Amino acid sequence: MDGTGTVEAIHLASESAEKTEAVESVEAVAGSGLRGDRHFDPESSGDDITLIEAEAVEAVEQESGISLEPGEHRRNVTTRDAALNHLVDKQFRIGEIVCEGVELCEPCSHLESLTEKGTLSALVHRGGLRAVIVESGEIGVGDSVESL
């Protein structure tokens, strides 16, 4: 990732199929996830936090006509100017926290069942990044995103 991106939005959902809610900031706990999110788990297995590029969401709308409302993509953090696909197996900082990219967060049929037909194929290879939290802290809208 060249340069520095920013956090454009943060979304949490306390249950799996529940609508996501926008928050201005959240506590990120190493090895557990984002406090208050459905994936928060002290014995986490690699999906502590999920991220997606705002540019990818905009491209999906432009190319396929599928308009995803903020948070409807089900990812926790929406970034701007951060090339997330390049962060697999790399450490990066979001505000106070340090994360490590685990794998691309490819879309699934569950996401498409909550949105509209075609969302799954429209987001393939640009559905974001799944990461573990290495160092705890607070993250907020407007924080920087930068590789380490």
Secondary structure, DSSP 8 states (H G I E B T S, - for coil): --S-EEEEEEEE-SSTTS--EEESEEEEETTTEETTSTT--TT--S-SEEEEEHHHHHHHHHHH-----TTTT--SEEEES--GGGGBT-EEEETTEEEEEEEE----HHHHHHS-TTHHHHHTT-S-EEEEEEE-EEEETT-EEEE-
